Amino acid sequence: MSLLNELRARIALAVLPKATNRDKINPFSIISTHPANIPIYTDMTVRKATREGYKVSVYVFRAVRTIVQAASAIPWVVLDKEGEPIENHPFTKVMRNPNPEFSGQDMMELLIAHSELVGNALWMPIIVGKQVKEFWPVMPDLVKPIPSNTPGEWLKGWQVVDQSGSHKILPPDQFIHFMQMNPGDLYWGIGPLMAAARTVDTDNEAQDTQKIAMQNRATPDGVFTHDTVLTPQQFEEARRQIRENFLAKSKKREPWVLGAGAKWNQMSMTPVEMDFIASRLHNKRDIAGAFGISPIFLGDLEQSSYNNMMEARKALYEDVVIPLLDDVKSTLNLKIAPLYGDIIISYDTSKVAALREDFTKKVEQAKNLWAMGVPFDQINDRLEMGFDEFTGWDVGYLPLTLLPTGTSSELGEESGKMTKALNLQTEEQKTAYWKRVDRRQVAWWAVVNNKVKPLYDAEADAVGKAVKGKELSQMLKAATSAISKGRPEWEKVMTAVLTAIIEDFGNDIAEDLGGKPKSDGQLQVKWEFDPTTEAIRAWIVKHGAEDITSILATNLDDVKKIILMGIEENLSNLQIAEGLRQFYIDKSVFKAMRVARTEVCKASNFANLEAAKQSGVAKTKTWLTSRDDRVRDEHEAMDGETVKLNATFSNGLQHPSEPMCRCVLIFQT
């Protein structure tokens, strides 16, 4: 016995009453009523459930198949302790191909079907070197748990019936037991079919009664009467004639002739017969209720509509499938995850269309919360949107002033105008100037986002049309071509965006450096910022092309991953196409904003540097980091670094231009 098991045994014994034979008492006897060393049997077997429910009741068949098809299609993933996915983990590979005879889909279908029918499912893992190499399904009918009489031990083992019909005992860790809760039994579960058994039997009997009625000409009960008493020979002859001449299916509508004096007296239908249709409808709804699904899935369309169908599909996952998979996940994390170290086994519902429909609603809610000044990290956490952390996501911005929430604008006001970019000395001056530029950049984010988002939408449509109807082997080439064809429009938009940003920020910094009049008077302008110089045009062409290449390459990589993953998981063309469509719906908002923030940072700082060069006033430039606690370590080390205007900083850059960077430049004479 392991040290841990021994400790459990001692704790369990400590709570037992004092007794002379205390050491012989099983601690688990205080929570289980099953006698030790005796296998646990049940009347509801998979064979019986299949024979009397799944095979003969269309409602049971449809209920089980609905849950099986929904739950078994959800892929399994492995996460690290931080919750990040681990690609190509050995466990996910085994789950995709558990053994040479069964696919991962087959294994999950059997597990869920057994859980729904009898409340118990078993897998036999083949473990080599502390890692699972194969999983095999096990028929619950052939395996029974045996409670242990050893202190601190839950199971003695499993009683298994082999092919010869003999019994043998296997160790407790031979199987993984997935059990639906049974309040009356801690060792063996109970499935929804057991709760619905009486209703299923009633419905089956109703169908049998109706079938007999149809075979009997579909007429109500009645009797033939005669004026005289029939002899036994006459009675048997009459019965023979009815059976042979009138009950055959081909003679159902022929008139009955039984001889002189015979009269037919029809009996009224019983209340049960008159209520046949209504009672079957109630049976259908009761069975659906036992399985936790909407009667819509069983063909009850009495009050169905498009919205009802959508809600029913969503409820199927939220109320049935996800709780069921949570049970499976908990068992896998208890029995299998420790073999691989510090991992978490989970499942991925991101491709479930019924659940993804909520994402659009979440985006609208996120927009409203953002407009209220709620930081994006809180929005992401509350709405479970799944975005990765980015610089600035823990600060909320008020849309009218674009001031970071909780700050004051008084710090940045000096001599009727915000602090200039030239010859800043104090920390207060630097902070005020950074906030001035940061607010202006944030204002441009929305402008650029509104220009870039339609490009992602157009790309989504183009990729969807390109892959539609294509063979799986051709989808990748078609998607690549569709993305490449969108480049001219990207170039057009990006050129316009970069030009506008450079002109706006260049003019703004020029005023700091004496390049614009500060009143309507006849003051002579020393110089004006020129956003059309050869250097600026060359920068827009070069950096615009580089950024577009990077953006499209990233989009193509994401599309490739979806297509290749779909091919690997044997998804159909339509399923992969739907996955691509949903990818753009889910990610285009974030991607567009990421592009907006990166381009605004890059172009605004380039514009400020060009304005400083054109002024002839500034001689050096200084790297100024964001004046908050969200500074990259490498940039924090550069804060205050000063070089000549044409020189590069220690990180090799002329100005801040890295993705999502919020650093700016200040200048000295």
ABEGO torsion letter per residue (X at the ends): XBAAAAAAAAAAAAABBBBAAAAABBAAAAABABBBGBBBBBABBAAAAAAAAAAABAAAAAAAAAAAAAAAABBBBBBBAAGBBBBGBAAAAAAABABAABBAAAAAAAAAAAAAAAGBBBBBBBBBGGBBABBBBBBAAABBBBBBABBGBABAEBBBBBAAGBBBBBBAAABBBBBBBBAABAABBBBAAAAAAAAAAAAAAAAAAAAAAAAAGGBBBBBBBBABBBBAAAAAAAAAAAAAAAABAAAAABBBBAEBGBBBBBBBBBAAAAAAAAAAAAAAAAAAAAAGBBAAAAGBAAABBAAAAAAAAAAAAAAAAAAAAAAAAAAAAAAAAAAAEBBBBBBBAAABAAAAAAAAAAAAAAAAAAAAGBBAAAAAAAAGAGBBBBBGAABBBBAAAGBBBGBBAAAABBGGBBBBABGBABAAAAAAAAAAAAAAAAAAAAAAAAAAAAAAAAAAAAAAAAABGBBAAAAAAAAAAAAAAAAAAAAAAAAAAAAAAAAAAAAAAAAAAGABBABABBBBBABBBBAABAAAAAAAAAAAAAAAAAAAAAAAAAAAAAAAAAAAAGBBAAAAAAAAAAAAAAAAAAAAAAAAAAAAAAAAAAAAAAAAAAAGABABBBBBBBBBABBBAAAAAABGBBBBAABBBAAGBABBABBGBABBBBBBX
